[in-house]
Amino acid sequence: FLDEKGEKISKSKGNGLSLEQWLTYGTEESLAFFAYREPKKAKQLHMGVIPRAIDDYWQFRANYPGQPVDQRLGNPVHHIHDGAVPAEPLPVTFGLLLNLAGVLGADATAAQVWGYLSNYVADATPTTYPELDRLIGHALAYNRDVVAPTLNRRKAAGVEAEALAALDAFLAAADPATGVDALQNEIYEIGKRFYGKDALRDWFKALYETLLGSPQGPRMGSFIALYGIANTRRLIAEALGA
């Protein structure tokens, strides 16, 4: 196991990650997935791998029902669940939960998160999605201890401000119930208009840094649909200094 710098984990260096730490911020299934997948390959083991392991576990779990037998046997979730892989879907990624928690702040609560989720998924309640409810607890803890101290939303400048103003104008005229695909398509179109096809990466980086306070982020159409158009416009106004 290697740390985030690619150096061997050593007890004397204190650069490891304990089971207790993992299980504070991630599920037992995500830890098992991390261990089962590519067991002979050197792996990085630090706080930053936990969210990816959670989302990868759920992606492999979602793929499982449609796989032929030989692929199922090579899927880590088959072994994690002894061939009885649960059927409950996950309507949002763990990464998206973290982004939502990030804009809500270090003191965000599960009730707040469920309030947004109920607008995004019609039947989203702790009863209908118990595993999602468990993930929300982990996301809030990870955001509080790991993400929130590092977030730093900055003001938009130059072409960033022009593109954000165009996005705000679109959202101002949009139906509050506008779907994820329509939102995502317009975000792409605005990016191509102001940045060009070859520099879309810069557009999305600007969105993440000015609206979320992070150099990386989610599919923005999904985030806007979850967080709400009116709330997103408030983030844009803050980024524009309005």
GIGITA-V146322 format. One record per helix or strand of 3 or more residues. SS is the DSSP state (H for helix, E for strand). FROM is the first residue (numbers start at 1). LEN is the number of residues. If there is no record, write none. Layout:
((SS	FROM	LEN) (SS	FROM	LEN))
This chain:
((H	19	7) (H	28	9) (H	48	17) (H	69	5) (H	76	5) (H	94	11) (H	110	11) (H	130	21) (H	159	15) (H	180	16) (H	197	16) (H	220	8) (H	229	11))
